[in-house]
C-alpha cells in the first residue's frame, strides 16, 4: 500500500496546482521561517527581507566548541530546545538595529540571555562550519557562560563577520552565491502537500519543523517543489539548484531533542536515490525539499525587497523529472 501511494505521489510531481508565468499560481507561501542561530529553533514571521546571503538574520550566529567548530543538532540535539526571539520590527524592509535592540535566547532551565544586535564585538579566528573556516564576532563572556552551562562543556556564541568574510555556495550548483552559517544554500523550500503525503504513510505524523524549511508553501501536489527550476515570488526570482538531501536532523523530535528512526526509515522507501534517481550511486540518500538561490540577491536588486505569507508562487520553469533536477 505504501509503495502504491508513493508511486501515485511521484506520478503527480509536475501536475496540478497551476502552471507558470503570471497565470494561475502553483502554490501560496504558507509560512516563512528564519533560524538566527544555526540548529536552534526557527522564528515564524509574516514577511522576510532578502539579503545577499538569504533571508536577513538567517543562520547569522552559531555556537562553537573551544576549537571553533560549529555545533549542530547532529551532535548536540539539545540545540533543538533553544528558542530565539528578535524584535518584530527586525523584519521590516529597511530596518537597522540600535543599542536598544536585542536578540533574546531561552532554553529549559536557563534564564533568558540578551544579545545586543548593534554592539561592537571582538573578533575570533578559526571558526569553522563544514569545509569553511574564517573569522567571526565573539558575542562575549556572558553568552559563552550561558551556552557552556547549557551544554555542560565550554562553548561560545559567534556571529558571522560579513565585513571581511565570504562563504560561497558550492560553485557546482550555484556559482557566485554566498551564505553565512547555513549548511549549503541560502534558502530551502518545502510544501505542505509533501508533508501531508508523508504523514499519510507514517505510523506517527511528524511536524514540518523536522525539515527546517525557510519557505513553506501550500496548494501544490506532493513533492511538486522537487521540479521547480525557476519560481517567482513577489517579483523575486528563485532557482532550484539542488534537491535537499537529508541528514539525521529530521529524526530528532524538535520538542524534546530525542532522536528516533522516522521519518527517514519511511522516506527510504520512496524518496531515496534508489527510487528517485536510480542512476546515482548513493542509494540510501533521502530527499525532502529543494534548495534555492535568489537571483536578485546576487545582482543586488533584492535589497529592500521582501516575501510575505500569502504571496503566490509562480513556476516559470520546471525540470522534467528528478533525474534532471540537480542533487
C-alpha positions as CSV (number, residue, x, y, z in Angstrom):
1,X,0.0,0.0,0.0
2,X,2.8,2.4,0.9
3,X,4.6,1.8,-2.4
4,X,1.3,2.3,-4.3
5,X,0.8,5.7,-2.6
6,X,4.5,6.5,-3.3
7,X,4.1,5.8,-7.0
8,X,1.0,8.0,-7.2
9,X,2.8,10.8,-5.4
10,X,5.7,10.5,-7.9
11,X,3.5,10.5,-10.9
12,X,1.9,13.8,-9.8
13,X,5.1,15.7,-9.2
14,X,4.7,18.0,-12.1
15,X,0.9,18.1,-12.4
16,X,-1.8,20.3,-10.8
17,X,-1.6,23.4,-8.8
18,X,-1.4,25.7,-11.7
19,X,1.4,26.4,-14.1
20,X,4.0,29.1,-14.8
21,X,4.3,32.7,-15.9
22,X,1.9,35.2,-14.5
23,X,-1.1,32.9,-14.9
24,X,-2.5,30.8,-12.1
25,X,0.0,30.4,-9.2
26,X,1.3,26.9,-8.5
27,X,1.2,27.4,-4.7
28,X,1.0,30.1,-2.0
29,X,3.5,31.0,0.7
30,X,2.1,29.5,3.9
31,X,4.9,30.2,6.3
32,X,8.3,31.9,6.4
33,X,10.9,30.7,8.9
34,X,14.2,32.2,10.0
35,X,16.8,30.4,12.0
36,X,19.0,33.1,13.5
37,X,21.3,30.6,15.4
38,X,22.3,27.6,13.4
39,X,20.5,24.4,14.5
40,X,18.3,26.3,17.1
41,X,14.5,26.8,16.8
42,X,13.2,28.9,14.0
43,X,11.1,32.0,14.1
44,X,7.9,32.1,12.1
45,X,7.4,35.6,10.5
46,X,4.8,37.2,8.3
47,X,7.4,38.7,6.0
48,X,11.2,38.5,5.5
49,X,13.6,40.8,3.7
50,X,16.1,39.3,1.2
51,X,19.8,39.8,1.9
52,X,22.8,38.8,-0.1
53,X,23.1,35.5,1.9
54,X,19.5,34.5,2.2
55,X,16.8,35.9,4.5
56,X,18.0,38.6,6.8
57,X,19.1,37.1,10.2
58,X,19.1,33.5,8.9
59,X,22.0,31.5,10.4
60,X,23.9,34.7,11.3
61,X,25.0,33.1,14.6
62,X,26.5,29.7,15.5
63,X,27.5,28.0,18.8
64,X,31.1,26.7,18.7
65,X,33.3,24.5,20.8
66,X,36.8,25.6,22.1
67,X,38.3,24.8,18.7
68,X,35.8,27.0,16.9
69,X,33.9,24.1,15.4
70,X,30.2,24.6,14.9
71,X,27.6,22.7,17.0
72,X,24.7,21.2,15.1
73,X,21.8,19.0,16.2
74,X,23.6,16.1,14.7
75,X,25.9,16.0,17.7
76,X,24.1,18.4,20.1
77,X,20.3,17.7,19.8
78,X,19.7,20.0,22.8
79,X,20.1,22.8,20.3
80,X,16.5,22.0,19.2
81,X,15.3,23.3,22.5
82,X,17.0,26.7,22.3
83,X,14.4,29.3,21.3
84,X,15.4,32.7,19.7
85,X,13.4,35.9,19.7
86,X,14.1,39.0,17.6
87,X,12.2,42.3,17.7
88,X,9.2,42.2,15.3
89,X,10.5,45.3,13.6
90,X,13.7,43.5,12.7
91,X,11.8,42.0,9.7
92,X,10.8,45.4,8.2
93,X,12.1,46.1,4.8
94,X,14.7,48.8,5.7
95,X,15.5,48.4,9.4
96,X,18.7,49.0,11.3
97,X,19.2,47.9,14.9
98,X,20.2,50.4,17.6
99,X,21.8,49.9,21.1
100,X,18.3,49.2,22.4
101,X,17.7,46.2,20.3
102,X,18.4,42.6,21.4
103,X,18.1,39.0,20.4
104,X,16.7,37.0,23.4
105,X,17.6,33.4,23.8
106,X,15.8,30.9,26.0
107,X,16.2,27.3,26.9
108,X,14.9,24.9,29.5
109,X,16.3,25.5,33.0
110,X,18.1,28.7,31.8
111,X,17.5,32.4,32.5
112,X,16.9,34.4,29.3
113,X,20.1,35.6,27.6
114,X,20.1,39.0,25.8
115,X,22.4,39.6,22.9
116,X,22.8,43.2,21.7
117,X,22.2,43.5,18.0
118,X,24.3,46.6,17.4
119,X,27.2,46.2,19.8
120,X,30.9,46.3,19.0
121,X,32.4,42.9,19.3
122,X,35.9,41.4,19.4
123,X,36.9,39.1,16.5
124,X,37.9,35.4,16.9
125,X,39.7,33.4,14.3
126,X,39.4,29.8,13.2
127,X,35.6,29.4,13.3
128,X,34.6,26.5,11.1
129,X,31.4,25.2,9.6
130,X,31.9,22.1,7.5
131,X,34.5,23.0,4.8
132,X,34.7,26.7,5.6
133,X,36.8,28.5,8.2
134,X,37.3,32.1,8.9
135,X,36.9,34.9,11.5
136,X,33.7,35.8,13.4
137,X,32.5,38.2,16.0
138,X,32.5,36.8,19.5
139,X,29.3,37.6,21.4
140,X,31.2,37.8,24.7
141,X,31.7,36.1,28.1
142,X,28.1,36.2,29.3
143,X,26.9,34.3,26.2
144,X,29.8,31.9,26.4
145,X,29.0,31.1,30.1
146,X,25.3,30.7,29.2
147,X,25.9,28.1,26.5
148,X,28.7,26.4,28.4
149,X,26.3,25.9,31.3
150,X,23.5,24.7,29.0
151,X,25.7,22.2,27.2
152,X,27.8,21.4,30.2
153,X,31.0,22.0,28.3
154,X,33.0,25.0,27.0
155,X,31.0,26.8,24.3
156,X,30.9,30.2,22.7
157,X,28.3,32.1,20.6
158,X,29.7,33.8,17.5
159,X,28.3,35.9,14.7
160,X,29.2,35.9,11.0
161,X,31.6,38.8,10.1
162,X,30.1,40.0,6.8
163,X,32.5,42.9,6.6
164,X,35.5,40.7,6.0
165,X,34.3,37.1,5.4
166,X,32.6,35.4,2.5
167,X,31.3,31.9,2.5
168,X,30.5,30.8,-1.1
169,X,27.9,28.2,-2.0
170,X,29.1,25.1,-3.9
171,X,30.0,26.5,-7.4
172,X,28.9,23.2,-9.0
173,X,25.3,24.2,-8.2
174,X,25.2,28.0,-7.6
175,X,28.2,30.0,-8.9
176,X,28.8,33.3,-7.2
177,X,26.2,33.0,-4.4
178,X,27.1,33.1,-0.7
179,X,25.7,32.2,2.7
180,X,26.5,32.7,6.4
181,X,26.3,29.7,8.7
182,X,23.6,27.7,6.7
183,X,24.7,24.2,5.7
184,X,24.9,24.7,1.9
185,X,22.5,27.2,0.3
186,X,20.6,30.4,1.1
187,X,17.0,29.0,1.0
188,X,15.1,25.8,1.5
189,X,11.6,25.4,0.2
190,X,9.1,22.6,1.0
191,X,5.4,22.1,0.6
192,X,2.6,21.3,3.0
193,X,1.4,18.7,0.4
194,X,4.7,16.8,0.7
195,X,4.4,16.7,4.5
196,X,0.8,15.6,4.3
197,X,1.6,12.9,1.9
198,X,4.4,11.6,4.1
199,X,2.3,11.7,7.2
200,X,-0.4,9.6,5.5
201,X,2.1,6.7,5.4
202,X,3.9,7.3,8.7
203,X,2.7,5.5,11.8
204,X,3.1,8.7,13.8
205,X,2.8,12.0,11.9
206,X,5.7,14.5,12.2
207,X,5.5,18.3,12.0
208,X,7.3,20.4,9.4
209,X,9.8,21.6,11.9
210,X,11.7,18.3,11.5
211,X,12.7,19.6,8.0
212,X,13.5,23.2,8.9
213,X,12.5,24.9,5.6
214,X,12.7,28.7,5.1
215,X,9.7,28.9,2.8
216,X,6.7,26.6,3.3
217,X,4.2,26.6,0.5
218,X,0.7,25.1,0.2
219,X,-1.7,24.3,-2.6
220,X,0.5,22.2,-4.8
221,X,0.8,18.4,-5.3
222,X,3.1,16.4,-3.0
223,X,6.7,16.9,-4.0
224,X,6.0,19.3,-6.8
225,X,8.7,21.5,-5.4
226,X,11.3,18.9,-6.5
227,X,10.8,20.0,-10.1
228,X,10.7,23.8,-9.6
229,X,13.6,25.1,-11.7
230,X,12.6,28.8,-11.7
231,X,9.9,30.3,-9.5
232,X,8.8,33.9,-8.9
233,X,7.6,35.2,-5.5
234,X,6.7,38.9,-5.2
235,X,8.8,39.7,-8.3
236,X,11.8,37.9,-6.9
237,X,13.3,35.1,-9.0
238,X,14.3,31.9,-7.1
239,X,16.0,29.0,-8.8
240,X,16.0,25.4,-7.6
241,X,19.6,24.3,-7.5
242,X,19.7,21.1,-5.6
243,X,17.3,18.6,-4.1
244,X,17.8,18.7,-0.3
245,X,19.4,15.5,0.9
246,X,18.5,14.9,4.5
247,X,20.8,14.2,7.4
248,X,20.0,12.9,10.9
249,X,18.1,16.1,11.9
250,X,14.6,15.1,10.6
251,X,14.7,12.1,13.0
252,X,15.2,14.4,16.0
253,X,12.0,15.4,17.8
254,X,12.2,19.2,17.9
255,X,10.1,19.4,21.1
256,X,12.4,17.2,23.3
257,X,15.6,16.7,21.4
258,X,15.3,12.9,21.2
259,X,16.3,11.1,18.0
260,X,14.4,8.1,16.5
261,X,14.4,6.4,13.1
262,X,11.5,8.2,11.5
263,X,10.7,9.7,9.1
264,X,13.9,8.7,7.4
265,X,13.1,5.0,7.5
266,X,9.9,5.6,5.6
267,X,11.4,8.1,3.3
268,X,13.9,5.5,2.2
269,X,11.0,3.5,0.7
270,X,10.1,6.2,-1.9
271,X,12.4,9.3,-1.5
272,X,15.8,7.7,-1.9
273,X,18.2,7.8,-4.9
274,X,17.3,4.2,-5.5
275,X,13.7,5.2,-6.3
276,X,14.0,8.8,-7.5
277,X,17.4,8.7,-9.2
278,X,18.4,5.1,-9.9
279,X,21.4,6.1,-11.9
280,X,23.0,7.6,-8.8
281,X,25.3,5.6,-6.6
282,X,24.2,6.6,-3.1
283,X,21.0,4.6,-2.9
284,X,20.4,5.3,0.8
285,X,20.3,9.1,0.5
286,X,16.9,10.6,1.0
287,X,15.4,13.9,-0.2
288,X,12.8,16.3,1.1
289,X,12.6,19.9,-0.1
290,X,14.5,21.9,-2.7
291,X,17.5,24.3,-2.1
292,X,17.1,27.7,-3.7
293,X,19.1,30.8,-4.6
294,X,17.6,34.2,-5.3
295,X,18.9,35.9,-8.5
296,X,18.3,39.4,-7.1
297,X,20.5,38.7,-4.1
298,X,23.4,38.2,-6.4
299,X,22.7,41.2,-8.5
300,X,22.0,43.5,-5.5
301,X,18.5,44.2,-6.9
302,X,17.0,42.3,-4.0
303,X,18.0,44.9,-1.4
304,X,14.9,46.2,0.4
305,X,12.7,43.5,-1.1
306,X,10.6,41.0,0.9
307,X,8.5,38.0,0.5
308,X,5.3,37.7,2.6
309,X,3.0,35.0,3.9
310,X,0.2,34.7,1.4
311,X,2.3,35.6,-1.7
312,X,1.5,33.5,-4.8
313,X,4.3,31.3,-6.1
314,X,4.6,31.2,-9.9
315,X,6.6,28.4,-11.6
316,X,8.3,29.8,-14.7
317,X,10.4,26.7,-15.5
318,X,10.3,23.1,-14.3
319,X,12.6,20.1,-14.5
320,X,11.1,17.2,-16.4
321,X,12.0,14.6,-13.7
322,X,14.0,14.2,-10.6
323,X,16.8,12.7,-12.7
324,X,17.1,16.1,-14.4
325,X,17.0,18.0,-11.1
326,X,20.4,18.5,-9.6
327,X,21.2,16.6,-6.4
